[in-house]
């Protein structure tokens, strides 16, 4: 049994798909594993997939936690957010593309299945040519979470991906390496002042100093 599992891991480690193949998998509504500027991500097209359920299934995670979107540019902050405060725009100007996820009130362009219970959506423009190319090829945002099984560390490289993730994904992109290995900083932008929900690559002090 152990030998069989080892063989599966080795076979999974040899897998490598092109961006074109990954884009086709996204168009079919499948989940794709790919490098971002922070950690390896697992994402689905927000147009082809009816919900982020495939991500929860692969990660073996409860569906209660919302999944942020990777977007192509700052203009998407206005398209997918509503009543966006000026400080959120300032944060985007300062750190997009980069390791900053902005949680805003979701506009009608965000399907209900992708919104949090509070009606919000997290948006981030990644500083990764591979991730941006995939978003552009998809023609829409890619709902993305870290490509790890629930309870395990977020993978900072392809070699750290669990074989179960590799096997379950519709495609796996190895073109590019996460620069930091640290998750993005997440900021709630739904109130008068920003609230740092998770401190990642960008220090909370830098967020508050600007906003």
N, C-alpha and C positions, 0 to 999 in steps of 0.2 A: 504493500500500500504506500509506504513511504517513498519507494523508488518511483512509483507512478506519479506521485505528487511532485517529486523532484523533476521528472521528465516534463511535466506540464509547465513548471516554472521556467525551465530552460527554453521550451518552445515559445512560451509567451514572451520571454526576453528577446527573442529574435524578431519579433514582430515590428514592422515599421511601415507606416502608410504615408502617402503623399498628401499634401494639402488638398489636392483635387479629390482624392478618395475620401478624405475627411469631410469635405464640403458635400459630397454626394451622400455620405452617411447622415449628415445633419439634415439634408433635404428629405431623407426618408424618415426623419423623426427619431433617429438613433442617437445615443450618447457617444461623444468623442472625447478621448483623452489627449491633451496637448499641453505644451509648456506655455506659461505666461511669464511675466516679468517677476512674479513673486514665487509661486509654487506651481507644481503640475496641477492642471485643472481638468475637470470632467464637465462637459457642457452639452446642452441641447439647443437647437434652433427654437426661438420663441414663436416662430410662425408654423413650423412643421410639427412640433410637439405640442400636444394639447395642454400639457402640464409638465412640471418638473418631476413627475412620478418616477420616470426611468432612472433619474439620478438617485432618488431615495432607494429604489430597489437595488441598484448596483452597489451603493454604499452600505446597504443594510441599515438604513437610518430612518428614524421616525420622520414623518412628513410635516411635523409641526414647525420646523425651522425654515424661514424663507430663503430663497436662493437669489443672489445678486445677478445682475446682467452685466456682461461686457459689451460696451458700445463703441461705435466707430469714431465719435468726436463730441466736443462740447455741445453741439447743437442738439444732441440727444437728451441732454439734461432738460431742455425746454419741451422737447417732444414727448418724453415719457414721464416728466414730472409736472406737477401743477402747483401754483402758489409757491414757486421756488424763491426762497429768500436771497437777497443780494449777497449775503456772506457765502452762500453755497456757490454762487457764480464765481466769487473771488477765490474760493478754495479750488474750484475746478481750473481757473486760470493759472493758479500757482502750481498745481500738482497733477494736472492732466496733460498728457498721458503720464500715468504713474500709479503708485501703490495707495490710492485713496478711493474708498468706496463711499459715496454720498447717498444717504437714505432720505428720500423725499416722498411727498405725497404722490401717489400714482395717478397719472392722467388716464383718460378713457382709452388711450392707445395701449395700455397694459392690460392684457386679459386677466380676468378675476383669478384664474387658477395660479397666476404668478405673483399676485399681490400678497402681502402679509395680512394677518387678521385685522391689523390697524389700517389697512388700505395704503400701504407704502411699498416702495420698490427701491432696492439698492442699485446704484449705477456706478460703473467704473470704466474709464478708458485706459486700457493697459499700455505700458511702455514696452511692448514686445511686438516686433514685426511679424512674428509667427502668429501670435494671437490676433493681432489686428487684421492680418491677411485672411484669417479664418472667418472673422466677423464680416469682413467685406465680401468674401466669397459666399457666405450664407445669405447676404443681402438683408440681414436683420440682426438685432442683438442675440447673443448667445448666453443663455442662463447657465452660469458656471459656479461650481463649488470645487473645493479641493478634492483631488483624485485619490482619496484614501477611504478605507473601510471605516465605519463608525467607531470612534474610540481610539483610532490609531493616528500617529503623527502625519501631518500633511507632507507629501513627498516633495523634496527639493530637487529631484532629478529623476530621469527615467528609470535608473537602476533601483530607485526606492519604491517604484510602483508595485503594488501587490499583484501577483499573477491573476488573482480573481478579477481585479479591475481591468487588466489588459484583455483577458479572455471575454469579458462581458461587453466591452466597448465595441461600437460599430466600426471604429477606426482608432488608431493610435499614431500620433504624430511625434516623431523624434527630432524634427528639424528645429533646433533651438534649445537653449538651456535657460532655466530660470536664473535671473541674476542674483536675487537676494536669498531665496529659500525661506523668506519670512512673509507671512500673510499681510494683506493690506490693512491699513488703518481704516476703521469704519466709523463714520460720523453721522449722527442723527441730525438732519437739517429740517425738522418739522416744527421747531419752536423758534422763539425769538433769538435764542442763542444756540450755538452748536453744542452737541453733547457727544463726546467720544465714547462709543460703545465697545470698541476694541482697539487697543493701541498696537500697531504693527510697525511697518517700516518707517512711517512718519510719526515723530514724537507728538504726544498730546499737547505739549507746551507750544510746539510750532503751530498747531491748529488754532489754539486759543490766542496766540500772539497775532495771527493774521485776521481772525474773525472776531 
